[in-house]
Amino acid sequence: MREETDYAEAVEQFKNDPHITIEPWGRSVNHIRLTIKGREGTAYAGGKFLFELKMPDNYPFHPPYGYCHTLIWHPNIDSSIPPGKLNICLDLLNPDLVGKVDASTGASGWTPSKTLTNIIEALKGQIHMEPPFFNPSDPLNHEAGEQALRAESKFVEKAKKWTEKYAME
């Protein structure tokens, strides 16, 4: 099964990455618990952010469902969206963008050639504040996006407070 291949590839790819932990959510590798640790020097430093990735029955022709369970102040993740709905702004996870490319950014939606590793790299880029994955110009959380663009120091201060409150053990 493709899910097993993608899971094994991702585990191998990130086995020595101190920021990434990948494990099955339950007994199956088509439902994954991904933990991303915030990198030093970012607003999310020291935090642990829990993501749920679940492959649909028609995987790899449709992207996994992705959800961030950790409350986070982030332009591309909206913690106010309830479970069951996508709360991450990432073209790879958006079922409406399958096979499409955003002409303005060059970002592409999911295609069957993409893998779990691609998604994890993109989510890690969001938490580590790396463009193009950290993208306040195209926010899901509009308030955080505006703040990141217009008052960066206030954004960083609030993101650090949320990280300390919700993402530290």
DSSP file (Angstrom, degrees, kcal/mol; ACC not computed):
  #  RESIDUE AA STRUCTURE BP1 BP2  ACC     N-H-->O    O-->H-N    N-H-->O    O-->H-N    TCO  KAPPA ALPHA  PHI   PSI    X-CA   Y-CA   Z-CA
    1    1 A M     >        0   0    0      0, 0.0     4,-1.7     0, 0.0     3,-0.3   0.000 360.0 360.0 360.0 144.1    0.0    0.0    0.0
    2    2 A R  H  >  +     0   0    0      1,-0.2     4,-2.9     2,-0.2     5,-0.2   0.851 360.0  60.8 -62.1 -36.3    1.2    3.5   -0.8
    3    3 A E  H  > S+     0   0    0      1,-0.2     4,-2.6     2,-0.2    -1,-0.2   0.914 105.4  47.8 -58.2 -43.7    0.5    4.7    2.8
    4    4 A E  H  > S+     0   0    0     -3,-0.3     4,-2.5     2,-0.2    -1,-0.2   0.899 112.3  49.0 -65.5 -41.2    3.0    2.2    4.2
    5    5 A T  H  X S+     0   0    0     -4,-1.7     4,-2.4     2,-0.2    -2,-0.2   0.931 113.5  46.0 -63.3 -46.9    5.6    3.2    1.6
    6    6 A D  H  X S+     0   0    0     -4,-2.9     4,-2.4     2,-0.2    -2,-0.2   0.897 113.0  50.2 -64.4 -40.9    5.2    6.9    2.3
    7    7 A Y  H  X S+     0   0    0     -4,-2.6     4,-2.6    -5,-0.2     5,-0.2   0.944 112.0  46.9 -62.5 -47.9    5.2    6.3    6.1
    8    8 A A  H  X S+     0   0    0     -4,-2.5     4,-2.2     1,-0.2    -2,-0.2   0.898 112.4  50.7 -61.6 -41.4    8.4    4.2    5.9
    9    9 A E  H  X S+     0   0    0     -4,-2.4     4,-2.7     2,-0.2    -1,-0.2   0.921 111.7  47.3 -61.9 -44.6   10.1    6.8    3.6
   10   10 A A  H  X S+     0   0    0     -4,-2.4     4,-2.2     2,-0.2    -2,-0.2   0.913 110.8  50.8 -65.7 -43.1    9.2    9.7    6.0
   11   11 A V  H  X S+     0   0    0     -4,-2.6     4,-0.6     1,-0.2    -1,-0.2   0.925 114.1  45.1 -59.8 -44.1   10.4    7.8    9.1
   12   12 A E  H >< S+     0   0    0     -4,-2.2     3,-0.7    -5,-0.2     4,-0.3   0.919 112.2  51.8 -65.0 -43.9   13.7    7.1    7.3
   13   13 A Q  H 3< S+     0   0    0     -4,-2.7     3,-0.3     1,-0.2    -2,-0.2   0.871 121.0  31.4 -61.0 -39.2   14.0   10.7    6.0
   14   14 A F  H >< S+     0   0    0     -4,-2.2     3,-1.8     1,-0.2     6,-0.3   0.278  82.5 110.6-106.5  10.0   13.5   12.3    9.4
   15   15 A K  T << S+     0   0    0     -3,-0.7    -1,-0.2    -4,-0.6    -2,-0.1   0.788  89.5  36.2 -60.2 -28.2   15.1    9.6   11.7
   16   16 A N  T 3  S+     0   0    0     -4,-0.3    -1,-0.3    -3,-0.3    -2,-0.1   0.258  90.2 109.3-106.4  11.0   18.0   11.9   12.6
   17   17 A D    X   -     0   0    0     -3,-1.8     3,-1.4     1,-0.1    -3,-0.0  -0.791  55.1-158.5 -90.3 113.7   16.1   15.2   12.7
   18   18 A P  T 3  S+     0   0    0      0, 0.0    -1,-0.1     0, 0.0    -3,-0.0   0.606  89.5  57.1 -68.9  -8.9   15.8   16.4   16.3
   19   19 A H  T 3  S+     0   0    0     17,-0.1    18,-2.5     1,-0.1     2,-0.4   0.558  98.3  68.5 -95.4  -9.5   12.8   18.5   15.3
   20   20 A I  E <   +A   36   0A   0     -3,-1.4     2,-0.4    -6,-0.3    16,-0.2  -0.936  48.1 176.5-122.8 131.3   10.5   15.8   13.9
   21   21 A T  E     -A   35   0A   0     14,-2.1    14,-2.6    -2,-0.4     2,-0.4  -0.996  10.4-174.0-128.0 126.6    8.8   12.8   15.6
   22   22 A I  E     +A   34   0A   0     -2,-0.4    12,-0.2    12,-0.2    -2,-0.0  -0.975  15.8 148.3-122.3 130.9    6.6   10.6   13.4
   23   23 A E  E     -A   33   0A   0     10,-1.9    10,-3.5    -2,-0.4    -2,-0.0  -0.988  50.7 -87.6-154.6 155.9    4.4    7.8   14.8
   24   24 A P  E     -A   32   0A   0      0, 0.0     8,-0.3     0, 0.0     5,-0.1  -0.375  27.7-140.6 -62.5 145.4    1.1    6.1   14.1
   25   25 A W  S    S-     0   0    0      6,-3.8     7,-0.2     3,-0.5     4,-0.1   0.858  85.3 -18.3 -73.7 -36.5   -1.9    7.7   15.7
   26   26 A G  S    S-     0   0    0      5,-0.6     7,-0.1     2,-0.6     3,-0.0  -0.025 114.0 -44.5-133.4-119.9   -3.3    4.3   16.4
   27   27 A R  S    S+     0   0    0     -2,-0.1     2,-0.3     3,-0.0     0, 0.0   0.570 113.0  73.0 -98.4 -11.6   -2.5    1.0   14.9
   28   28 A S    >   -     0   0    0      3,-0.1     3,-1.1     1,-0.1    -2,-0.6  -0.812  69.1-141.7-111.7 145.1   -2.4    2.0   11.3
   29   29 A V  T 3  S+     0   0    0     -2,-0.3     3,-0.1     1,-0.2    -1,-0.1   0.402  95.8  76.5 -82.3   3.9    0.2    4.1    9.4
   30   30 A N  T 3  S+     0   0    0      1,-0.2    25,-3.1    24,-0.1     2,-0.4   0.436  94.0  54.8 -90.2   1.9   -2.5    5.8    7.4
   31   31 A H  E <  S- B   0  54A   0     -3,-1.1    -6,-3.8    23,-0.2    -5,-0.6  -0.947  82.1-171.1-134.2 111.3   -3.3    7.9   10.5
   32   32 A I  E     -AB  24  53A   0     21,-3.7    21,-2.3    -2,-0.4     2,-0.6  -0.826  25.4-150.1-119.1 142.3   -0.2    9.7   11.8
   33   33 A R  E     -AB  23  52A   0    -10,-3.5   -10,-1.9    -2,-0.4     2,-0.5  -0.945  23.6-173.2-103.5 117.9    0.9   11.8   14.8
   34   34 A L  E     -AB  22  51A   0     17,-2.7    17,-3.4    -2,-0.6     2,-0.5  -0.960   6.7-167.9-116.6 125.7    3.5   14.3   13.8
   35   35 A T  E     -AB  21  50A   0    -14,-2.6   -14,-2.1    -2,-0.5     2,-0.5  -0.963   2.6-169.2-114.3 128.3    5.3   16.4   16.4
   36   36 A I  E     -AB  20  49A   0     13,-2.4    13,-2.6    -2,-0.5     2,-0.4  -0.972  11.4-146.8-117.7 125.8    7.4   19.3   15.3
   37   37 A K  E     - B   0  48A   0    -18,-2.5    11,-0.2    -2,-0.5     2,-0.1  -0.741  25.6-111.8 -90.7 136.8    9.7   21.1   17.7
   38   38 A G        -     0   0    0      9,-2.6     8,-1.5     6,-0.5     2,-0.2  -0.431  33.3-120.3 -67.4 139.5   10.2   24.8   17.2
   39   39 A R    >   -     0   0    0     88,-0.2     3,-1.3     6,-0.2     5,-0.2  -0.554  30.0 -98.7 -82.9 143.3   13.7   25.8   16.1
   40   40 A E  T 3  S+     0   0    0      1,-0.2    -1,-0.1    -2,-0.2     3,-0.1  -0.255 109.1  36.8 -54.8 145.5   15.9   28.1   18.2
   41   41 A G  T 3  S+     0   0    0      1,-0.3     2,-0.3    -3,-0.1    -1,-0.2   0.477 100.8  95.3  87.0   2.2   15.8   31.6   17.0
   42   42 A T  S X  S-     0   0    0     -3,-1.3     3,-1.4     1,-0.0    -1,-0.3  -0.750  88.8-107.2-117.8 169.5   12.2   31.5   16.0
   43   43 A A  T 3  S+     0   0    0     -2,-0.3   120,-0.2     1,-0.3    85,-0.1   0.656 120.6  52.3 -66.6 -15.4    9.0   32.6   17.8
   44   44 A Y  T >  S+     0   0    0     83,-0.3     3,-2.0    -5,-0.2    -6,-0.5   0.217  77.4 147.7-107.1  13.4    8.2   28.9   18.3
   45   45 A A  T <  S+     0   0    0     -3,-1.4    -6,-0.2     1,-0.3    -5,-0.1  -0.216  71.8   8.1 -54.6 131.9   11.5   27.9   19.9
   46   46 A G  T 3  S+     0   0    0     -8,-1.5    -1,-0.3     1,-0.3     2,-0.1   0.298  99.7 124.0  81.7 -10.3   11.2   25.1   22.4
   47   47 A G    <   -     0   0    0     -3,-2.0    -9,-2.6   121,-0.1     2,-0.5  -0.473  53.2-143.3 -82.0 155.0    7.6   24.4   21.6
   48   48 A K  E     -B   37   0A   0    119,-2.4     2,-0.5   -11,-0.2   -11,-0.2  -0.984  15.8-163.3-118.3 122.2    6.2   21.0   20.6
   49   49 A F  E     -B   36   0A   0    -13,-2.6   -13,-2.4    -2,-0.5     2,-0.5  -0.921   7.1-147.2-114.8 122.2    3.4   21.2   18.0
   50   50 A L  E     -B   35   0A   0     -2,-0.5    19,-2.8   -15,-0.2    20,-0.9  -0.764  16.6-176.3 -96.0 124.7    1.2   18.2   17.4
   51   51 A F  E     -BC  34  68A   0    -17,-3.4   -17,-2.7    -2,-0.5     2,-0.5  -0.913  15.1-148.5-117.4 145.7   -0.2   17.6   14.0
   52   52 A E  E     -BC  33  67A   0     15,-3.0    15,-2.0    -2,-0.4     2,-0.4  -0.962  14.2-175.1-111.3 128.8   -2.6   14.9   12.9
   53   53 A L  E     -BC  32  66A   0    -21,-2.3   -21,-3.7    -2,-0.5     2,-0.5  -0.993   2.9-178.9-125.0 125.9   -2.3   13.6    9.3
   54   54 A K  E     -BC  31  65A   0     11,-2.3    11,-3.0    -2,-0.4   -23,-0.2  -0.977  20.3-138.5-131.6 121.3   -4.8   11.1    8.0
   55   55 A M        -     0   0    0    -25,-3.1   -25,-0.1    -2,-0.5     2,-0.0  -0.576  22.6-130.3 -77.8 135.4   -4.8    9.5    4.6
   56   56 A P    >   -     0   0    0      0, 0.0     3,-1.8     0, 0.0     6,-0.1  -0.305  27.1-102.5 -77.7 168.3   -8.1    9.3    2.8
   57   57 A D  T 3  S+     0   0    0      1,-0.3    -2,-0.1     3,-0.1     0, 0.0   0.810 122.9  53.2 -59.4 -30.2   -9.4    6.1    1.2
   58   58 A N  T >  S+     0   0    0      5,-0.1     3,-2.1     2,-0.1     4,-0.5   0.103  91.2 170.2 -96.7  23.0   -8.5    7.5   -2.2
   59   59 A Y  T <   +     0   0    0     -3,-1.8   -57,-0.2     1,-0.3   -56,-0.2  -0.544  57.3  28.2 -67.9 137.0   -4.9    8.3   -1.3
   60   60 A P  T 3  S+     0   0    0      0, 0.0    -1,-0.3     0, 0.0    54,-0.2  -0.901 117.4  60.7 -97.2  17.5   -2.6    9.1   -3.1
   61   61 A F  S <  S+     0   0    0     -3,-2.1    -2,-0.2    -5,-0.1    52,-0.1   0.673 114.4  35.3 -81.2 -14.7   -5.1   10.7   -5.5
   62   62 A H  S    S-     0   0    0     -4,-0.5    -1,-0.1    -6,-0.1    49,-0.1  -0.972  94.8-105.4-132.8 151.0   -6.3   13.1   -2.7
   63   63 A P        -     0   0    0      0, 0.0    30,-0.1     0, 0.0    -5,-0.1  -0.249  38.7 -95.6 -74.3 160.9   -4.2   14.7    0.0
   64   64 A P        -     0   0    0      0, 0.0     2,-0.4     0, 0.0    -9,-0.2  -0.324  39.4-106.4 -65.0 155.4   -4.2   13.7    3.6
   65   65 A Y  E     -C   54   0A   0    -11,-3.0   -11,-2.3    29,-0.0     2,-0.4  -0.708  41.9-162.5 -76.5 135.3   -6.4   15.5    6.1
   66   66 A G  E     +C   53   0A   0     -2,-0.4    21,-0.7   -13,-0.2    22,-0.4  -0.982  15.6 169.9-128.1 138.5   -4.1   17.7    8.2
   67   67 A Y  E     -C   52   0A   0    -15,-2.0   -15,-3.0    -2,-0.4     2,-0.7  -0.988  26.6-141.6-147.6 134.4   -4.9   19.3   11.6
   68   68 A C  E     -C   51   0A   0     -2,-0.3   -17,-0.2   -17,-0.2     4,-0.1  -0.873  15.0-174.9 -95.9 117.2   -2.7   21.2   14.1
   69   69 A H        +     0   0    0    -19,-2.8     2,-0.4    -2,-0.7   -18,-0.2   0.694  59.4  85.7 -85.2 -20.4   -3.9   20.2   17.6
   70   70 A T  S    S-     0   0    0    -20,-0.9     2,-0.2     1,-0.1    97,-0.1  -0.671  87.1-115.8 -85.1 132.0   -1.6   22.6   19.5
   71   71 A L        +     0   0    0     -2,-0.4     2,-0.3    95,-0.2    95,-0.2  -0.497  47.8 170.6 -65.3 131.7   -2.8   26.1   20.0
   72   72 A I        -     0   0    0     -2,-0.2     2,-0.9    -4,-0.1     7,-0.5  -0.999  40.6-131.9-148.8 140.3   -0.5   28.4   18.0
   73   73 A W  E     +D   78   0B   0     -2,-0.3     5,-0.1    86,-0.3    90,-0.1  -0.837  56.9 138.1 -93.3 102.7   -0.3   32.1   17.0
   74   74 A H  E >   -D   77   0B   0     -2,-0.9     3,-0.8     3,-0.7    70,-0.2  -0.998  58.5-133.9-151.5 137.6    0.5   31.6   13.3
   75   75 A P  T 3  S+     0   0    0      0, 0.0    65,-2.9     0, 0.0    66,-2.3   0.813 108.6  41.0 -65.2 -28.2   -0.6   33.3   10.1
   76   76 A N  T 3  S+     0   0    0     63,-0.2    13,-3.6    64,-0.2     2,-0.4   0.340 110.6  60.2-105.6   6.4   -1.0   30.0    8.3
   77   77 A I  E <   -DE  74  88B   0     -3,-0.8     2,-0.7    11,-0.2    -3,-0.7  -0.996  65.3-159.8-133.5 127.8   -2.6   27.9   11.1
   78   78 A D  E >   -D   73   0B   0      9,-2.2     3,-1.6    -2,-0.4   -10,-0.1  -0.884   5.9-171.3-114.3 103.7   -5.9   28.9   12.7
   79   79 A S  T 3  S+     0   0    0     -2,-0.7    -1,-0.1    -7,-0.5    -6,-0.1   0.590  80.5  70.7 -68.7 -11.0   -6.4   27.4   16.1
   80   80 A S  T 3  S+     0   0    0      7,-0.1    -1,-0.3     2,-0.1    -9,-0.0   0.606  75.7  95.9 -82.2  -9.8  -10.0   28.7   16.2
   81   81 A I  S <  S-     0   0    0     -3,-1.6     3,-0.1     6,-0.1     6,-0.1  -0.684  79.6-123.7 -82.4 127.8  -11.1   26.1   13.6
   82   82 A P    >   -     0   0    0      0, 0.0     3,-1.5     0, 0.0    -1,-0.1  -0.262  32.9 -83.7 -72.8 157.3  -12.5   23.0   15.2
   83   83 A P  T 3  S+     0   0    0      0, 0.0     3,-0.1     0, 0.0   -16,-0.0  -0.207 113.2  47.9 -54.5 148.9  -11.2   19.4   14.6
   84   84 A G  T 3  S+     0   0    0      1,-0.3     2,-0.3    -3,-0.1   -17,-0.0   0.085 100.9  79.8 101.4 -21.1  -12.7   17.8   11.5
   85   85 A K  S <  S-     0   0    0     -3,-1.5     2,-0.4   -20,-0.0    -1,-0.3  -0.867  93.6 -99.0-115.4 153.2  -11.9   20.8    9.4
   86   86 A L        +     0   0    0     -2,-0.3   -19,-0.2     1,-0.1   -21,-0.0  -0.560  37.4 175.8 -70.3 123.5   -8.6   21.8    7.9
   87   87 A N        +     0   0    0    -21,-0.7    -9,-2.2    -2,-0.4     2,-0.4   0.152  54.5  86.0-114.8  19.0   -6.9   24.4   10.1
   88   88 A I  B     -E   77   0B   0    -22,-0.4     2,-1.2   -11,-0.2   -11,-0.2  -0.980  68.9-142.8-122.4 126.6   -3.7   24.7    8.1
   89   89 A C        +     0   0    0    -13,-3.6     2,-0.3    -2,-0.4    51,-0.1  -0.763  51.1 132.3 -89.1  97.8   -3.2   26.9    5.1
   90   90 A L    >>  -     0   0    0     -2,-1.2     3,-1.7     1,-0.1     4,-1.0  -0.922  54.3-142.9-151.3 119.0   -1.0   24.7    2.9
   91   91 A D  G >4 S+     0   0    0     -2,-0.3    19,-0.7     1,-0.3     3,-0.6   0.836 100.5  62.5 -53.2 -36.7   -1.6   24.1   -0.8
   92   92 A L  G 34 S+     0   0    0     17,-0.3    -1,-0.3     1,-0.2    18,-0.1   0.797 110.0  39.5 -60.2 -29.2   -0.4   20.5   -0.4
   93   93 A L  G <4 S+     0   0    0     -3,-1.7    -1,-0.2   -30,-0.1    -2,-0.2   0.564  88.7 104.5 -97.4 -10.1   -3.3   19.7    2.0
   94   94 A N    X<  -     0   0    0     -4,-1.0     3,-1.8    -3,-0.6    16,-0.4  -0.622  56.1-158.6 -79.6 112.7   -6.0   21.7    0.3
   95   95 A P  G >  S+     0   0    0      0, 0.0     3,-0.8     0, 0.0    -1,-0.2   0.722  90.8  61.9 -64.4 -19.4   -8.4   19.2   -1.4
   96   96 A D  G 3  S+     0   0    0      1,-0.2    13,-0.1    -3,-0.0    -2,-0.1   0.605 101.1  53.5 -79.1 -10.6   -9.6   22.0   -3.7
   97   97 A L  G X  S+     0   0    0     -3,-1.8     3,-2.3    -6,-0.2    12,-0.4   0.201  70.8 144.1-110.4  15.6   -6.1   22.5   -5.1
   98   98 A V  T <  S-     0   0    0     -3,-0.8    13,-0.2     1,-0.3     3,-0.1  -0.366  82.1  -0.4 -57.8 124.0   -5.4   19.0   -6.2
   99   99 A G  T 3  S+     0   0    0     11,-2.7     2,-0.3     1,-0.2    -1,-0.3   0.517 109.0 118.7  75.9   5.8   -3.3   19.1   -9.4
  100  100 A K    <   -     0   0    0     -3,-2.3     9,-3.4    10,-0.2     2,-0.4  -0.731  49.8-151.3-107.6 154.7   -3.3   23.0   -9.5
  101  101 A V  B     -F  108   0C   0     -2,-0.3     2,-0.8     7,-0.2     7,-0.2  -0.986  20.0-127.1-123.2 133.3   -0.5   25.5   -9.4
  102  102 A D     >  -     0   0    0      5,-3.3     4,-3.4    -2,-0.4     3,-0.3  -0.710  17.7-156.2 -79.1 112.7   -0.8   29.0   -8.0
  103  103 A A  T  4 S+     0   0    0     -2,-0.8    -1,-0.2     1,-0.2     0, 0.0   0.813  89.2  51.5 -62.0 -31.9    0.5   31.2  -10.8
  104  104 A S  T  4 S+     0   0    0      1,-0.1    -1,-0.2    -3,-0.1    -2,-0.0   0.847 127.0  19.3 -77.4 -32.8    1.3   34.1   -8.4
  105  105 A T  T  4 S-     0   0    0     -3,-0.3    -2,-0.2     2,-0.2    -1,-0.1   0.650  91.6-128.5-110.0 -20.5    3.4   32.0   -5.9
  106  106 A G     <  +     0   0    0     -4,-3.4    -3,-0.1     1,-0.3     2,-0.1   0.433  58.3 146.3  82.3  -2.0    4.3   28.9   -7.9
  107  107 A A        -     0   0    0     -5,-0.3    -5,-3.3    -6,-0.1     2,-0.4  -0.435  36.2-148.3 -68.3 140.8    3.0   26.7   -5.0
  108  108 A S  B     -F  101   0C   0     -7,-0.2    -7,-0.2    -2,-0.1     3,-0.1  -0.874   3.6-130.8-116.0 147.8    1.4   23.5   -6.2
  109  109 A G        -     0   0    0     -9,-3.4   -17,-0.3   -12,-0.4   -11,-0.2  -0.116  51.9 -55.8 -78.1-176.1   -1.4   21.5   -4.7
  110  110 A W        +     0   0    0    -19,-0.7   -11,-2.7   -16,-0.4    -1,-0.2  -0.320  53.9 174.5 -64.5 140.5   -1.4   17.8   -4.1
  111  111 A T    >   -     0   0    0    -13,-0.2     3,-2.2   -12,-0.1   -49,-0.1  -0.949  46.5-106.3-136.9 158.2   -0.6   15.4   -6.9
  112  112 A P  T 3  S+     0   0    0      0, 0.0   -51,-0.1     0, 0.0   -50,-0.1   0.697 118.0  64.4 -59.9 -17.1   -0.1   11.6   -6.6
  113  113 A S  T 3  S+     0   0    0    -52,-0.1     2,-0.1     2,-0.1   -52,-0.1   0.654  85.9  90.7 -79.9 -13.9    3.6   12.1   -7.0
  114  114 A K    <   -     0   0    0     -3,-2.2     2,-0.3   -54,-0.2    -4,-0.0  -0.408  63.8-160.0 -76.9 159.0    3.8   14.0   -3.7
  115  115 A T     >  -     0   0    0     -2,-0.1     4,-1.4     1,-0.1     3,-0.4  -0.790  36.4 -95.9-133.5 174.4    4.5   12.1   -0.5
  116  116 A L  H  > S+     0   0    0     -2,-0.3     4,-2.6     1,-0.2     5,-0.2   0.853 121.6  62.0 -58.2 -36.8    4.1   12.4    3.2
  117  117 A T  H  > S+     0   0    0      1,-0.2     4,-2.4     2,-0.2    -1,-0.2   0.889 100.3  53.2 -59.0 -40.9    7.7   13.6    3.3
  118  118 A N  H  > S+     0   0    0     -3,-0.4     4,-1.9     1,-0.2    -1,-0.2   0.906 110.3  47.5 -60.4 -42.1    6.7   16.6    1.2
  119  119 A I  H  X S+     0   0    0     -4,-1.4     4,-2.7     2,-0.2     5,-0.2   0.926 111.3  49.6 -66.3 -45.2    4.0   17.5    3.7
  120  120 A I  H  X S+     0   0    0     -4,-2.6     4,-2.7     1,-0.2     5,-0.2   0.906 109.9  51.6 -62.8 -41.6    6.2   17.1    6.7
  121  121 A E  H  X S+     0   0    0     -4,-2.4     4,-2.1    -5,-0.2    -1,-0.2   0.914 112.0  47.1 -59.3 -42.7    8.9   19.3    5.1
  122  122 A A  H  X S+     0   0    0     -4,-1.9     4,-1.8     2,-0.2    -2,-0.2   0.916 112.9  47.3 -67.7 -43.7    6.3   22.0    4.5
  123  123 A L  H  X S+     0   0    0     -4,-2.7     4,-2.2     2,-0.2     5,-0.2   0.899 111.4  51.6 -64.7 -39.9    4.8   21.8    8.0
  124  124 A K  H  X S+     0   0    0     -4,-2.7     4,-2.6    -5,-0.2    -1,-0.2   0.912 107.7  53.4 -61.2 -41.8    8.3   22.0    9.5
  125  125 A G  H  <>S+     0   0    0     -4,-2.1     5,-3.2     2,-0.2     9,-0.2   0.854 107.2  51.9 -61.0 -35.7    8.9   25.1    7.3
  126  126 A Q  H ><5S+     0   0    0     -4,-1.8     3,-1.1     3,-0.2    -2,-0.2   0.948 113.7  42.1 -65.4 -47.8    5.8   26.7    8.7
  127  127 A I  H 3<5S+     0   0    0     -4,-2.2   -83,-0.3     1,-0.3   -88,-0.2   0.842 115.1  50.2 -69.3 -33.1    6.8   26.1   12.3
  128  128 A H  T 3<5S-     0   0    0     -4,-2.6    -1,-0.3    -5,-0.2    -2,-0.2   0.344 112.8-120.8 -88.4   7.7   10.5   27.1   11.6
  129  129 A M  T < 5 +     0   0    0     -3,-1.1    -3,-0.2     1,-0.2    -2,-0.1   0.865  56.8 156.5  59.8  42.5    9.2   30.3   10.0
  130  130 A E    >>< -     0   0    0     -5,-3.2     4,-1.9    -6,-0.1     3,-1.1  -0.879  39.8 -96.7-103.4 121.7   10.8   29.5    6.6
  131  131 A P  T 34 S+     0   0    0      0, 0.0     4,-0.1     0, 0.0    -5,-0.0  -0.435 102.2  28.1 -64.7 149.7    9.4   31.1    3.4
  132  132 A P  T 34 S+     0   0    0      0, 0.0   -25,-0.0     0, 0.0   -10,-0.0  -0.988 126.7  47.4 -86.8   1.1    7.5   30.1    1.3
  133  133 A F  T <4 S+     0   0    0     -3,-1.1     2,-0.9     1,-0.2    -7,-0.2   0.891 107.0  58.9 -73.5 -38.9    5.8   27.9    3.9
  134  134 A F  S  < S+     0   0    0     -4,-1.9    -1,-0.2    -9,-0.2    -8,-0.1  -0.829  75.9 163.8 -85.9 107.6    5.6   30.6    6.6
  135  135 A N    >   +     0   0    0     -2,-0.9     3,-1.5     3,-0.1    10,-0.1  -0.740  23.9 172.3-137.3  84.1    3.5   33.1    4.5
  136  136 A P  T 3  S+     0   0    0      0, 0.0    13,-0.2     0, 0.0    -1,-0.1   0.680  79.6  69.4 -67.1 -14.7    1.8   35.9    6.3
  137  137 A S  T 3  S+     0   0    0      1,-0.3    -2,-0.0    11,-0.1     8,-0.0   0.687 107.5  36.6 -74.7 -17.1    0.8   37.4    2.9
  138  138 A D  S <  S+     0   0    0     -3,-1.5    -1,-0.3   -49,-0.1    -3,-0.1  -0.584  92.1 176.0-130.8  68.4   -1.6   34.5    2.4
  139  139 A P        -     0   0    0      0, 0.0   -63,-0.2     0, 0.0     3,-0.2  -0.361  38.6-169.3 -84.6 154.3   -3.0   33.9    5.9
  140  140 A L  S    S+     0   0    0    -65,-2.9     2,-1.0     1,-0.2   -64,-0.2   0.709  97.8  51.0 -94.8 -40.8   -5.6   31.6    7.2
  141  141 A N  S  > S-     0   0    0    -66,-2.3     4,-2.4   -67,-0.2    -1,-0.2  -0.829  78.6-172.1 -94.4  96.1   -5.4   33.5   10.5
  142  142 A H  H  > S+     0   0    0     -2,-1.0     4,-2.8     1,-0.2     5,-0.2   0.850  79.3  54.1 -64.1 -36.7   -5.8   37.0    9.2
  143  143 A E  H  > S+     0   0    0      2,-0.2     4,-2.3     1,-0.2    -1,-0.2   0.935 112.0  44.1 -64.0 -45.3   -5.1   38.8   12.5
  144  144 A A  H  > S+     0   0    0    -70,-0.2     4,-2.6     2,-0.2    -2,-0.2   0.891 113.8  51.9 -65.7 -38.9   -1.8   36.9   12.9
  145  145 A G  H  X S+     0   0    0     -4,-2.4     4,-1.8   -70,-0.2    -2,-0.2   0.930 110.8  46.2 -63.3 -46.5   -1.0   37.5    9.3
  146  146 A E  H  X S+     0   0    0     -4,-2.8     4,-2.8     1,-0.2     5,-0.4   0.917 113.9  49.2 -61.4 -43.4   -1.6   41.3    9.5
  147  147 A Q  H  X S+     0   0    0     -4,-2.3     4,-2.6    -5,-0.2     8,-0.4   0.908 109.3  51.6 -64.5 -41.8    0.4   41.5   12.7
  148  148 A A  H  < S+     0   0    0     -4,-2.6    -1,-0.2     1,-0.2    -2,-0.2   0.854 117.5  40.1 -63.2 -33.9    3.3   39.5   11.2
  149  149 A L  H  < S+     0   0    0     -4,-1.8     3,-0.2    -5,-0.2    -2,-0.2   0.856 129.0  26.2 -81.4 -37.0    3.4   41.9    8.3
  150  150 A R  H  < S+     0   0    0     -4,-2.8    -3,-0.2     1,-0.2    -2,-0.2   0.686 134.6  22.5-106.5 -20.9    2.7   45.2   10.0
  151  151 A A    >X  +     0   0    0     -4,-2.6     4,-2.3    -5,-0.4     3,-0.6  -0.483  65.7 169.6-145.8  67.1    4.0   44.8   13.6
  152  152 A E  H 3> S+     0   0    0      1,-0.3     4,-2.8    -3,-0.2     5,-0.2   0.841  76.1  53.8 -55.7 -40.6    6.5   42.0   13.5
  153  153 A S  H 3> S+     0   0    0      1,-0.2     4,-2.2     2,-0.2    -1,-0.3   0.890 110.5  47.3 -65.1 -37.1    7.8   42.5   17.1
  154  154 A K  H <> S+     0   0    0     -3,-0.6     4,-2.4     2,-0.2    -1,-0.2   0.893 111.8  51.6 -68.1 -39.2    4.3   42.3   18.5
  155  155 A F  H  X S+     0   0    0     -4,-2.3     4,-2.9    -8,-0.4     5,-0.2   0.952 111.1  46.6 -60.1 -49.4    3.6   39.2   16.4
  156  156 A V  H  X S+     0   0    0     -4,-2.8     4,-2.5     1,-0.2    -2,-0.2   0.904 111.8  51.7 -61.2 -42.4    6.8   37.5   17.7
  157  157 A E  H  X S+     0   0    0     -4,-2.2     4,-2.0    -5,-0.2    -1,-0.2   0.925 113.5  43.4 -60.4 -45.6    6.0   38.5   21.3
  158  158 A K  H  X S+     0   0    0     -4,-2.4     4,-2.5     2,-0.2    -2,-0.2   0.902 113.0  51.8 -69.0 -40.5    2.4   37.0   21.0
  159  159 A A  H  X S+     0   0    0     -4,-2.9     4,-2.3     1,-0.2   -86,-0.3   0.897 110.6  49.0 -62.8 -39.8    3.7   33.8   19.2
  160  160 A K  H  X S+     0   0    0     -4,-2.5     4,-2.7    -5,-0.2    -1,-0.2   0.906 110.6  50.5 -65.3 -41.5    6.3   33.3   22.0
  161  161 A K  H  X S+     0   0    0     -4,-2.0     4,-2.3     2,-0.2    -2,-0.2   0.924 112.4  46.2 -62.1 -44.7    3.6   33.7   24.7
  162  162 A W  H  X S+     0   0    0     -4,-2.5     4,-3.1     2,-0.2     5,-0.5   0.896 111.6  52.4 -65.0 -39.4    1.3   31.2   23.0
  163  163 A T  H  X S+     0   0    0     -4,-2.3     4,-2.3  -120,-0.2     5,-0.5   0.942 112.0  45.4 -61.1 -47.6    4.2   28.8   22.6
  164  164 A E  H  < S+     0   0    0     -4,-2.7     4,-0.4     1,-0.2    -2,-0.2   0.889 119.1  42.4 -62.3 -39.1    5.1   29.1   26.3
  165  165 A K  H  < S+     0   0    0     -4,-2.3    -2,-0.2    -5,-0.2    -1,-0.2   0.884 131.7  16.7 -76.5 -40.0    1.5   28.7   27.3
  166  166 A Y  H  < S+     0   0    0     -4,-3.1   -95,-0.2    -5,-0.2    -3,-0.2   0.622 125.9  42.4-113.3 -15.9    0.3   25.9   24.9
  167  167 A A  S  < S+     0   0    0     -4,-2.3  -119,-2.4    -5,-0.5     2,-0.3   0.383  88.6  90.8-120.1   3.6    3.4   24.1   23.5
  168  168 A M              0   0    0     -5,-0.5  -121,-0.1    -4,-0.4  -122,-0.0  -0.780 360.0 360.0-102.3 147.3    5.8   23.7   26.3
  169  169 A E              0   0    0     -2,-0.3    -1,-0.1     0, 0.0  -122,-0.1   0.471 360.0 360.0 -83.4 360.0    5.8   20.6   28.5
